Each structure stands twice: as structure tokens, then as C-alpha cells.
Amino acid sequence: MVDVTRHDVVIVGGGAAGLRAAIAVSEARPGISIALVSKVYPMRSHTVSAEGGAAAVARSDDTLEMHAYDTVKGSDFLGDQDVIQYFVEEAPKELTRLEHWGCPWSRNDDGTVATRAFGGMTTKRTWFATDKVGFHMLHTLFQTSMKYGDIERYDEHFVTKLLVDGGACRGVAALDMRTGQVKAVLGKAVILATGGGGKVWPFTTNGNIKTGDGMALAYREGIALKDMEFVQYHPTGLPGTGILITEATRGEGGYLLNSEGERFLTTRDYGVGTKAELGPRDMISRAIMQEIAAGRGIKIPGKIGEYAHLDLRHLGEEKIMARIPFVRELSRTYANVDPVHEPIPIRPVLHYMMGGVDTDIDGATEIDGLYAAGETACVSLNGANRLGSNSLTECLVFGARAGAHAVQYIAGSSGGEEGPLLRQAEDEAGRVEALRGQQGGGEKITKLRESMNDIMERGTGVYREQASMAKANTEIAELKGRYEQLSLDDPSKVFNTEIIAALELRNMIDVAESVALAALHRKESRGAHACPDFPTRNDGEYLHHSLVYYGPTGPRFDKKDVTLGVWEPEERKY
Ligand SMILES: Cc1cc2nc3c(=O)[nH]c(=O)nc-3n(C[C@H](O)[C@H](O)[C@H](O)COP(=O)(O)OP(=O)(O)OC[C@H]3O[C@@H](n4cnc5c(N)ncnc54)[C@H](O)[C@@H]3O)c2cc1C
């Protein structure tokens, strides 16, 4: 029999969204029992690596309406406007609350909270704590969560299955990485806060743990993944490693240069107008790729490809050290350049997934008792392109809302029998046991992972051709077959990282399948989805969300209306 523990709410994920949800649940009903399950120690969640900042209206020259409009326009009119409205209203409250919990936001000389410019935002509205924002936010949330004795942590537990019975989700099966045992962690509601899946692509800013697990868990239970074709390329990653050089560099006044030393965003028409380097990420990434295609990239020998330059020299050492010291450290360590004296080599790098588990504004999914928040969810804030610095705030706003709604839900739910859930957990334990050290048909994790990365780069990169997307769909289907032939080498139980890599690979392939299908169906260019075969936006046919459902014989595509509101779609020009 598997070990069983029982709680009221089970939260999967200890990043910003998961911790914020946990605090919201505790505050809504003190004494309620919460399980916080995370495959890494919470402070190692990807949130910790965020550098640039979190957006919320703070200045007297800013308004909620302006933040909402920037977000709607940034989303290329695919964000749901009711969600965006709620988001901008809650954002300042959430960031202030974080300050009260101890987050050391950087200040202006007069003591007010300092804000910096970010791409696609009309005014300076990105709060920051130098350029280690994610670290400070996560630390604040983690410490605050420790005030609540009713949060029981399951660190280094890998969730492999949602336990769903009678149309309701009432727990998870989790592999305890220390012992190799699968446990049943039961609850009356489950909140997924498992982050994104950037590791589906080869060149990414994302940490190794970002393998889209929560998306795949929900997908396999029949919940749609929404707007998966929209993946964000950040314009400035270090060639080779993909390490992020934050947009705060451009917010603080950095320039982008081509091989001729030309500031191409000001001299050529890339649609960003006077915003230049502070245009939205999709447009700037495309501009860099076009400069490279036109022969104005900077060449480096080998596989890494060509790149452009990010020039900070004119900012001076004092400003660089005061505002973006971590950028200097990263550039020196990983690119061997000192930005005080030399430009930094950069190129577009996969950074963020706009799509995710389909939820409503409360974070609720199609399965009763199952919620999702943060990067793993698609509440439809970001539409076809996220504005930088909206994501950290999104984790707070919608983590809190999902937590509060989960508490309301369990007050009215009568629960159900445990038997079917425990049988599912038993079956899952058997499946995991069979996979451990499985001698299959000779396929290896690394090979399959490389193939997947390669397929997705060719099929769903910055630019997507119809032919390459169609090919990606066929090849991902073949890859699923090859996964069944996986051979593993390590039969051990204690911290068996090989089985974790195998489980993550399965999740990534499911996520890749949904991205490839959604991309193929969208025969237009919108936001981050740029198709040379269909270069313009087509609101007549494609002003809708994409839904991809799992099926045993292959994925199924469907659509959902976008919630408009104050703003009707118009041409997106800056
Ligand atoms: C380098 C970098 C810099 C960024 N900078 C910014 C920025 O400046 N501003 C901004 O707004 N956004 C930024 N982003 C995006 C933003 O940081 C993320 O979208 C956000 O932090 C995601 O938080 P999350 O809580 O949804 O997930 P994460 O922080 O990724 O946490 C996911 C959690 O889920 C757990 N988990 C996952 N799978 C499982 C499983 N199978 N079983 C158990 N637990 C599981 C993990 O252990 C982890 O605790 C940045 C992203 C990167 C990669």
C-alpha cells in the first residue's frame, strides 16, 4: 500500500504562485491544512532567477487604464480584458503587501518606490530590487509562508499524477525523491503552480526544472492547454548558454547594435516607433533575427550562430553598479566581457510560455477542485505576447485568487470516497516502479530530448513556416512512439535523477505536442506567433484562443472566444 497523507488543499509548486496561493489559503481560513509539494526546495524554484522587476502602477503620471491598455495591446488583443482589468487593479495592492512582508524594493531619493521602464509599457511602472527581484520576492514569500504552521512541505517530491475521481480532483501521486516511494497526498482541492516549460526548446533562459510538468498533468486528465503556440523569445540572452541579460538593461537606457555599430531599432522600421529598444519582446526578437538574416549579425565560429550587441557603455560604471550589478557579474563570468567597457553579445532566446492550463479568472479548470496559477496556467492575461514584468505580478495576483477560490470551493464540497483515489495512486506507484531502470527498446533520454529540442526549434522558433510546423507535428508523434522504447540504466531508489529525467521528458513531449498543433492551426501572424506564409493578423478568422486536448490516438484542436471589453482590436503599432 502507498503511504497516504490527508490535507484540505494540496498545492503543487513552491515558486511565487504556489507560495502566494498557500498564504492566501491560510489567511482565508486559519488552521486549514495545506500540503505544499515541490520537486525542488522552494527557494530553488525558477522565480528566484527573475532579474528585472514586477509591474504595477505606482507613479502619479500612471493610471490603471494605461497599464490595462498596454497589456491588451502587448497581447495583440488576445488577452481577456476582464482578466487584465482585475490584474491591474490588484497589482499595486499585491506589491505593497509584499513590501509589508519585507520585500526590499529599491527606492527613489525621496523614499518612494523606484520604478524602471520595461518594454511595451508607456511609463516607468516596473518595481525592482536592484536586479535580483525574483530572489527577493521569493525569499519574502517563503519567509512569510513559514508564519503559517498549517503549511506542511513536501520538498523534493515529484508529482507524477493528479488523482481525479467522479469529475473532481482530490489529490496527487508524488514520488519522494529521497526514498523512491510514491505517496498519495490527498486534499479536497489541488492548485497547480508548477511554472513553465522552456526546456522543451534547446536555447532557453529557463532552469533545468522547467519541464512543463503541471501542464502535462492537467492535459493527460483531459483539461485543455490554451494558447500554447505563443512562446516568448526574449531578445537578449547570452549566446551559447542562454543566460538572461535582463530587459532592465534597456529600461536603464541600453542600446542594441548590429555588426556595423548601427542602432538598428532607431534607423530601420521594425514597428517599434520611438520606443526603440523599449518595444515589446516579440518585435525586438524579430528585428534581431532580421538583422542577422540581412548579413548584419556578428559572427562567431561554431554552432552558436550569429548575434547582436547590447551596449551599456554610455550608462557608466556608477549607474551599472547601482541598478544592474548582476548583469555585469553575469557578463564577466559567462561572456568574458565587462559591460562598462565592452558591448555584450546577445541573441533571442526562449524565455516564457504565454499558454498553459486553461483556467477561468478564478484559476478554476474544467475539473472540479483543480486550480492553476502562475506560468503553468493560462488565465489569459498575456494573450499572444507577455509584457516583461507582468509575470511576477501575475503569480501574486492569480496565485492569491486561486487560493481564495479553492477555499470557497472546499467549503461547499462533500468530498468523496478515498478508495478510487488510492487505487489510482497504487497503479501509479506500479507504473513508476516499472519505469525505474526499465530495459526497453534501446532509446536513450538524451537522444530523445535532443530530437525534441531540435524539432521544436525548427518548427516553432521565432519564425514559423507552415511546412516546418506540419513536419514538427509528425515528428513529435513519432517521438511519442520512441518514448515507449526508452531504456534506463539506474535501478536505484535514493535520489534517482534518471527516472526524474524520464518523467520530465514525457511531460515535455506532451507539452511539445500541444504547442505544435496549436501553432499549425493559427494561419496568421499575431504577437509571438510569426508566420512568413501568413504575415498579417487576421481578426476575422483567428481572434480566438486555441485549445488543445489530449487524446490517446493524438491531440484534438478546439477554440474559445476572447473576452473583449473597452478596447476593440486595432493595428498594433508603437
Ligand atoms: C531568467 C528569468 C528571468 C525572469 N525575469 C522576470 C522578471 O524580471 N519579471 C517577470 O515578471 N518575470 C520574469 N521571468 C518570468 C517569471 O520569473 C516566471 O514566469 C515566474 O517566476 C514563474 O513562477 P511560478 O510560481 O509560476 O513557477 P516557478 O517559479 O517556476 O516554480 C515552479 C514550482 O513548481 C514545482 N514543480 C514543478 N513541477 C513539479 C512536479 N512535477 N512536482 C512537484 N513540484 C513541481 C517546482 O519545484 C517549483 O517549486 C523570468 C524568468 C526567467 C527564466
The ligand as a MOL file (V3000), in Angstrom:
LIG
                    3D

  0  0  0     0  0            999 V3000
M  V30 BEGIN CTAB
M  V30 COUNTS 53 58 0 0 0
M  V30 BEGIN ATOM
M  V30 1 C 15.8390 34.0030 -16.0080 0
M  V30 2 C 14.4350 34.5040 -15.8550 0
M  V30 3 C 14.2080 35.8240 -15.5140 0
M  V30 4 C 12.8960 36.3010 -15.4020 0
M  V30 5 N 12.7000 37.6110 -15.0560 0
M  V30 6 C 11.4330 38.0720 -14.8940 0
M  V30 7 C 11.2040 39.4130 -14.4680 0
M  V30 8 O 12.1270 40.1880 -14.2160 0
M  V30 9 N 9.9220 39.8200 -14.3320 0
M  V30 10 C 8.8570 38.9910 -14.5820 0
M  V30 11 O 7.7140 39.4260 -14.4180 0
M  V30 12 N 9.0570 37.7160 -14.9600 0
M  V30 13 C 10.3160 37.2440 -15.1230 0
M  V30 14 N 10.5030 35.9390 -15.5160 0
M  V30 15 C 9.3470 35.0420 -15.5870 0
M  V30 16 C 8.9030 34.6820 -14.1740 0
M  V30 17 O 10.0180 34.6340 -13.3330 0
M  V30 18 C 8.1920 33.3330 -14.1220 0
M  V30 19 O 7.1570 33.2950 -15.0600 0
M  V30 20 C 7.6020 33.0920 -12.7280 0
M  V30 21 O 8.5880 33.2680 -11.7340 0
M  V30 22 C 7.0020 31.7120 -12.6310 0
M  V30 23 O 6.6460 31.4690 -11.2960 0
M  V30 24 P 5.7770 30.1970 -10.9230 0
M  V30 25 O 5.4780 30.2900 -9.4810 0
M  V30 26 O 4.6460 30.0810 -11.8720 0
M  V30 27 O 6.7410 28.9640 -11.2210 0
M  V30 28 P 8.2440 28.6220 -10.7700 0
M  V30 29 O 8.8980 29.6940 -10.0310 0
M  V30 30 O 8.9030 28.0970 -11.9910 0
M  V30 31 O 8.0230 27.4350 -9.7470 0
M  V30 32 C 7.5210 26.1710 -10.1360 0
M  V30 33 C 7.4090 25.2870 -8.9130 0
M  V30 34 O 6.7410 24.0890 -9.2670 0
M  V30 35 C 7.4390 22.9820 -8.7620 0
M  V30 36 N 7.1870 21.8400 -9.6570 0
M  V30 37 C 7.2490 21.8160 -10.9960 0
M  V30 38 N 6.9460 20.5810 -11.4520 0
M  V30 39 C 6.6940 19.8140 -10.3600 0
M  V30 40 C 6.3430 18.4550 -10.1680 0
M  V30 41 N 6.1990 17.5870 -11.1930 0
M  V30 42 N 6.1760 18.0110 -8.8970 0
M  V30 43 C 6.3370 18.8480 -7.8430 0
M  V30 44 N 6.6740 20.1350 -7.9790 0
M  V30 45 C 6.8360 20.6170 -9.2200 0
M  V30 46 C 8.8790 23.4150 -8.7280 0
M  V30 47 O 9.5990 22.6610 -7.7810 0
M  V30 48 C 8.7510 24.8840 -8.3290 0
M  V30 49 O 8.6740 24.9970 -6.9310 0
M  V30 50 C 11.7990 35.4380 -15.6370 0
M  V30 51 C 12.0380 34.1170 -15.9690 0
M  V30 52 C 13.3390 33.6600 -16.1130 0
M  V30 53 C 13.5320 32.2390 -16.5580 0
M  V30 END ATOM
M  V30 BEGIN BOND
M  V30 1 1 1 2
M  V30 2 1 2 3
M  V30 3 2 2 52
M  V30 4 2 3 4
M  V30 5 1 4 5
M  V30 6 1 4 50
M  V30 7 2 5 6
M  V30 8 1 6 7
M  V30 9 1 6 13
M  V30 10 2 7 8
M  V30 11 1 7 9
M  V30 12 1 9 10
M  V30 13 2 10 11
M  V30 14 1 10 12
M  V30 15 2 12 13
M  V30 16 1 13 14
M  V30 17 1 14 15
M  V30 18 1 14 50
M  V30 19 1 15 16
M  V30 20 1 16 17
M  V30 21 1 16 18
M  V30 22 1 18 19
M  V30 23 1 18 20
M  V30 24 1 20 21
M  V30 25 1 20 22
M  V30 26 1 22 23
M  V30 27 1 23 24
M  V30 28 2 24 25
M  V30 29 1 24 26
M  V30 30 1 24 27
M  V30 31 1 27 28
M  V30 32 2 28 29
M  V30 33 1 28 30
M  V30 34 1 28 31
M  V30 35 1 31 32
M  V30 36 1 32 33
M  V30 37 1 33 34
M  V30 38 1 33 48
M  V30 39 1 34 35
M  V30 40 1 35 36
M  V30 41 1 35 46
M  V30 42 1 36 37
M  V30 43 1 36 45
M  V30 44 2 37 38
M  V30 45 1 38 39
M  V30 46 1 39 40
M  V30 47 2 39 45
M  V30 48 1 40 41
M  V30 49 2 40 42
M  V30 50 1 42 43
M  V30 51 2 43 44
M  V30 52 1 44 45
M  V30 53 1 46 47
M  V30 54 1 46 48
M  V30 55 1 48 49
M  V30 56 2 50 51
M  V30 57 1 51 52
M  V30 58 1 52 53
M  V30 END BOND
M  V30 END CTAB
M  END
